[in-house]
Amino acid sequence: MRVAWVAPLDLNLLQHRLPLRGRRFHPAPWITNGLRALSRTGELELHLVTYDNGLDRDYEFKEEGVWFHLLRARHAWVPRALVFYRLDLPHFRDVLRRIDPDLVHGHGTENIFSLAAVRSGYPHVISMQAVMSELVKTQRLFSRASVHFRVVSAIERRTLQLASRALVEAPFIADLIARVNQGIKTSVVGNIASQPYFRVVRRTDGSARRIFFVGSLVREKGVAEAIVAFHRLALRWPALELHVVGAGEDRYVQFLRALAAKGVGSSRVSFRGFLTPAEIAREYETAAMVVVPTYYDSSPNVVSEALVAAVPVIAVNVGGLPYMLDSGKAGLLVPARDSSALADAIEQNLTHPAECTAAAIHGQLLAQSRYRPETFVTGVMTAYREVLGISNRAKR
């Protein structure tokens, strides 16, 4: 079966073939982990098609059993979403025609990739991660970001109207999709957590005091609320530390650093920058907990990764997070944008270590089933065969 993935990609993984000049890309681990798992089945001829403004030309080559088709964005100065990706769709269509796949799998309705899949003319499956129609509600102020979110939300709606088969990471996304197009068949298939998290051996006796925030340093992720919550507790818990892992725009990171410097525990807030999965996994061996105070999220990787590693999680009660935390049985749920409630939940974990550990173990058992490679491969291959009308036993 020949399958083309139209998806984002961390081009640093291919830097030995590309003139990247030190650029940083989103790691998109759900793409690389999924490709590797499917490639190992030996049942597919896999092609990945992506694009980037910084490429000097188009590239095409085979690497570790996967064909990569890397497209240089035409007229890179034009805001892509504002023109509904009209500059790029023909480019994707031409490449897909050359590949001539049995099926196209588009990843993400917040960008061109799923739109290119449903407009390709080939049988398709889309995977929906972020839900732009919900994320746009987090934008309370008129800004460049809010305009972008609204445009992309419209593109997402059009993509869903054209789609016939979708893979989602939480049941609530299927419910949202049905409001747009009741004819789409959906399946819940969790992405694969990176292998270092499965290998974490926890080394804490309940006295750990290092709290972690892991994610993009943007307003919508609730980093400021995490810092304010930490300062509320810093005086009562003098050994408590907050480790902020991730990167963001310089201006916002400076704001966060200034906010951290104002509180009682300013010397105990560390901005760690970008860390690899292996580096984060090592930190998780002795972490007290991970906090996820995002304003809205469908299924953040940081939650599945922490759960797989048996690190206690506190997250907000929005989007797909209740599903990921088994309605509060696998971690604590708090209201969004509420630093006081977050501080109370942190303190609850600190003062009730046995209950905290029990929830983390429950979460680990759940997550290691949901987010392992075998579960992903079974779900994805089932969808492919259903779309193509192939028996689950048939192979090409």
C-alpha positions in Angstrom: 0.0 0.0 0.0 1.5 3.3 -1.0 0.6 6.1 1.5 1.6 9.8 1.3 1.7 11.6 4.6 1.1 15.4 4.2 2.5 16.7 7.4 4.7 19.1 9.4 8.2 17.8 10.0 11.2 18.7 12.2 13.7 19.3 9.4 16.6 19.2 11.9 16.3 15.4 11.6 17.4 15.8 8.0 20.1 18.5 8.5 22.8 16.3 7.1 21.0 16.7 3.7 19.7 20.3 4.0 21.2 23.8 4.3 19.3 24.8 7.5 21.8 27.3 8.8 21.0 26.6 12.5 17.2 27.1 12.2 15.0 25.5 14.9 11.8 23.7 13.9 8.9 22.4 16.0 9.9 18.8 17.0 6.5 17.4 16.0 7.2 14.0 17.7 3.9 12.6 16.7 5.0 12.7 13.1 8.4 11.1 13.4 7.2 8.5 15.9 4.3 7.6 13.7 6.4 7.3 10.6 8.9 5.1 12.2 6.3 2.8 13.7 4.4 2.4 10.4 7.7 1.9 8.4 8.6 -1.0 10.7 5.5 -2.9 9.7 6.9 -3.5 6.2 3.3 -3.2 4.8 3.6 0.4 3.4 5.5 2.4 0.9 5.6 5.7 2.9 6.1 9.1 1.4 6.2 12.3 3.5 5.3 15.7 1.8 5.9 18.9 3.6 7.0 22.5 2.9 9.1 25.3 4.4 9.8 28.9 3.7 13.5 28.5 4.3 14.4 25.8 1.8 16.5 27.0 -1.1 14.7 24.5 -3.5 12.6 21.4 -3.5 14.2 18.2 -2.3 13.4 14.5 -2.8 15.2 11.6 -1.3 14.8 8.3 0.6 15.9 8.1 4.2 15.5 5.1 6.6 12.8 3.5 4.3 10.7 6.7 3.9 10.6 8.9 0.8 10.8 12.6 1.7 9.4 15.3 -0.6 10.4 18.7 0.8 8.8 21.6 -1.0 10.1 25.2 -1.0 7.3 27.6 -0.3 6.6 29.9 -3.3 6.4 33.6 -2.6 7.4 33.1 1.0 6.6 36.7 2.0 2.9 36.1 1.5 1.0 35.1 4.7 -0.1 31.6 3.7 -3.3 31.2 5.7 -4.7 34.6 4.6 -4.8 33.4 1.0 -6.3 30.1 2.1 -3.0 28.3 0.9 -3.9 28.9 -2.7 -0.2 29.5 -3.5 0.8 26.1 -2.1 -2.1 23.7 -2.9 -1.2 23.3 -6.6 2.4 22.5 -5.6 1.2 19.8 -3.2 -1.2 18.4 -5.8 1.5 18.1 -8.4 3.8 16.2 -6.1 1.0 13.9 -5.0 0.2 13.1 -8.6 3.8 12.1 -9.2 3.7 9.8 -6.1 0.3 8.5 -7.1 -0.5 7.1 -3.7 -3.3 4.7 -2.8 -4.2 7.0 0.1 -3.2 10.4 1.4 -3.0 11.1 5.2 -3.2 14.7 6.1 -2.0 15.8 9.6 -3.5 18.9 11.2 -6.4 21.1 10.4 -4.6 24.1 11.7 -2.5 24.4 8.6 -2.4 23.3 4.9 -1.8 19.6 5.4 -5.2 18.1 5.9 -6.7 20.6 3.4 -4.2 19.4 0.8 -5.2 15.8 1.6 -8.9 16.3 1.2 -8.3 18.4 -2.0 -5.9 15.9 -3.5 -8.5 13.8 -5.4 -7.2 10.6 -3.7 -8.8 8.5 -0.9 -7.8 10.2 2.3 -7.6 10.1 6.1 -7.0 13.2 8.2 -5.6 13.5 11.7 -6.9 16.3 13.9 -4.6 17.6 16.7 -5.4 21.2 17.6 -9.0 22.3 17.2 -8.9 25.9 15.9 -12.6 26.5 16.3 -12.0 26.1 20.1 -8.6 27.7 20.3 -9.9 30.9 18.7 -12.0 31.4 21.8 -8.9 31.9 23.9 -8.1 35.1 22.0 -9.7 37.8 24.0 -7.8 40.7 22.5 -7.7 41.8 18.8 -4.2 41.1 17.6 -2.3 39.6 14.7 -2.6 36.2 16.4 -6.3 36.5 16.8 -6.8 37.4 13.1 -4.7 34.3 12.2 -6.7 32.1 14.5 -9.9 33.2 12.9 -8.7 32.7 9.3 -7.3 29.2 10.1 -10.6 28.3 11.9 -12.4 29.0 8.7 -9.9 26.8 6.8 -10.4 24.1 9.4 -14.2 24.2 8.9 -13.8 23.9 5.1 -11.4 21.0 5.5 -13.9 19.1 7.8 -16.7 19.7 5.3 -14.7 18.0 2.6 -13.3 15.2 4.8 -14.7 11.6 5.0 -12.4 9.9 7.5 -10.7 11.3 10.6 -8.4 10.1 13.4 -8.7 12.1 16.6 -7.0 11.9 20.0 -9.9 12.4 22.3 -13.7 11.6 22.0 -14.7 15.3 22.4 -13.0 16.1 19.1 -15.2 13.6 17.3 -18.3 15.4 18.8 -17.0 18.8 17.6 -16.4 17.3 14.1 -19.9 16.0 13.9 -21.3 19.5 14.4 -19.6 20.5 11.1 -20.0 17.2 9.1 -22.0 14.3 10.5 -20.9 12.2 7.6 -17.3 11.9 8.8 -16.3 8.6 10.3 -14.0 9.1 13.3 -11.8 6.9 15.4 -9.9 7.7 18.6 -6.2 7.0 18.0 -3.6 8.4 20.4 -0.2 9.5 19.1 2.9 7.7 20.2 4.8 8.9 23.2 8.5 9.1 22.5 10.5 6.1 23.7 12.6 7.9 26.4 9.4 8.4 28.5 8.7 4.7 28.5 12.1 4.1 30.0 11.9 6.5 32.9 12.5 4.9 36.3 11.1 7.1 39.0 13.5 7.9 41.9 11.5 9.8 44.4 10.2 8.9 47.9 7.5 11.5 47.8 9.8 14.4 49.0 10.5 15.7 45.5 9.9 19.4 45.2 10.7 20.2 41.5 7.6 21.3 39.5 7.8 21.3 35.7 6.1 23.3 33.0 6.9 21.9 29.6 5.6 23.5 26.4 5.8 26.5 24.1 6.2 29.7 26.0 3.1 31.5 24.7 0.3 33.2 26.5 -2.3 30.5 25.7 -0.2 27.8 27.4 -0.8 29.5 30.8 2.9 29.9 31.7 2.1 33.1 33.6 -0.5 31.3 35.7 2.1 28.6 36.6 4.5 31.3 37.8 1.9 33.1 39.8 0.7 29.8 41.4 4.3 29.0 42.3 4.8 32.3 44.0 1.7 31.8 46.1 3.3 28.7 47.6 7.0 29.7 47.6 7.0 31.1 51.2 5.2 28.1 52.7 7.3 25.6 50.8 10.9 27.0 50.8 12.3 23.9 48.9 9.9 24.2 46.1 11.2 24.9 42.6 9.6 25.7 39.3 11.4 24.6 36.1 10.1 26.2 32.9 11.0 24.1 29.8 10.4 25.4 26.4 11.0 28.3 24.0 9.1 31.3 22.8 9.3 34.8 21.3 11.9 36.9 23.1 9.4 39.6 24.1 7.1 37.2 25.8 9.9 35.3 27.5 11.2 38.6 28.9 7.7 39.3 30.3 7.7 35.8 31.9 11.2 36.4 33.4 10.1 39.7 34.8 7.0 38.1 36.3 9.1 35.4 37.9 11.5 37.9 39.3 8.8 39.8 41.2 7.7 37.0 43.5 9.0 35.5 46.8 10.5 32.5 45.1 12.2 34.3 42.3 15.5 32.6 42.8 13.8 29.2 42.5 12.2 29.7 39.0 14.5 28.3 36.3 14.0 28.9 32.6 15.6 25.8 31.0 15.0 26.6 27.4 14.4 23.8 24.8 15.2 20.3 26.0 15.1 17.0 24.0 12.8 14.2 25.0 15.8 12.3 26.4 16.8 15.3 28.6 13.2 15.8 29.8 12.9 12.1 30.6 15.9 12.3 32.8 14.4 15.2 34.7 11.2 13.3 35.1 13.0 10.7 37.2 13.0 13.0 40.2 10.3 15.6 39.3 7.5 16.2 41.8 4.8 16.9 39.1 4.1 18.5 35.8 1.6 21.4 35.5 -0.4 22.0 32.3 -2.3 25.3 32.9 -3.1 25.8 29.2 -6.2 27.9 28.3 -7.3 25.2 25.9 -5.8 22.0 24.4 -7.0 18.9 22.7 -4.4 16.4 23.6 -1.0 17.9 24.5 2.0 15.7 24.2 3.4 16.8 27.6 0.5 15.1 29.3 0.8 11.7 27.5 4.6 11.8 28.1 4.3 12.6 31.8 1.7 10.0 32.3 3.7 7.3 30.5 6.6 8.2 32.9 4.4 8.0 36.0 5.0 11.7 36.8 2.0 13.3 38.6 0.0 15.7 36.4 -2.1 18.7 37.2 -4.0 20.0 34.1 -6.9 22.3 33.3 -10.4 20.8 32.9 -10.8 21.7 29.2 -10.7 20.1 25.8 -9.2 16.6 25.8 -7.5 16.8 29.2 -10.3 15.2 31.2 -10.2 12.2 28.8 -6.4 12.0 29.1 -6.5 12.1 32.9 -9.4 9.7 33.1 -11.8 12.3 34.5 -9.5 13.2 37.4 -8.5 9.6 38.3 -5.1 9.9 36.7 -4.3 13.4 37.8 -5.8 16.6 39.2 -8.0 18.8 37.1 -8.4 22.6 37.8 -10.3 25.5 36.1 -8.5 27.3 33.3 -6.9 30.7 33.9 -7.1 30.2 37.7 -3.7 30.4 39.4 -5.2 30.1 42.9 -6.8 26.8 42.0 -3.6 25.6 40.4 -1.7 26.5 43.6 -4.2 24.6 45.7 -3.8 21.6 43.5 0.0 21.7 43.8 -0.3 21.9 47.5 -2.7 19.0 47.6 -0.2 16.8 45.8 2.6 17.9 48.1 0.6 17.2 51.3 -1.0 13.9 50.1 2.0 12.1 48.4 0.4 8.6 48.6 -2.8 9.7 46.8 -0.6 11.6 44.2 1.5 8.6 43.5 -1.5 6.3 43.2 -3.1 8.6 40.6 0.2 8.7 38.7 0.5 4.9 38.6 -3.1 4.7 37.4 -2.3 7.2 34.7 0.8 5.3 33.7 -1.1 2.0 33.1 -3.7 3.9 31.1 -1.2 5.9 29.0 1.3 3.1 28.3 -1.6 1.3 26.6 -3.0 4.3 24.7 0.3 5.8 23.5 2.4 2.8 22.6 3.5 2.2 19.0 1.4 -1.0 18.6 -1.8 0.8 19.5 -1.1 3.6 17.0 -0.3 1.2 14.2 -3.4 -0.9 14.7 -5.7 2.2 14.7 -4.1 3.8 11.7 -3.9 0.6 9.6 -7.5 -0.2 10.4 -8.5 3.2 9.1 -6.4 2.8 6.0 -7.9 -0.5 5.1 -11.5 0.7 5.8 -11.0 3.6 3.5 -9.6 1.4 0.7 -12.0 -1.5 1.3 -9.1 -3.9 2.1 -9.6 -6.8 4.5 -7.6 -6.4 7.8 -5.8 -9.6 6.7 -4.9 -8.5 3.3 -1.4 -7.1 2.5 0.0 -5.6 -0.6 
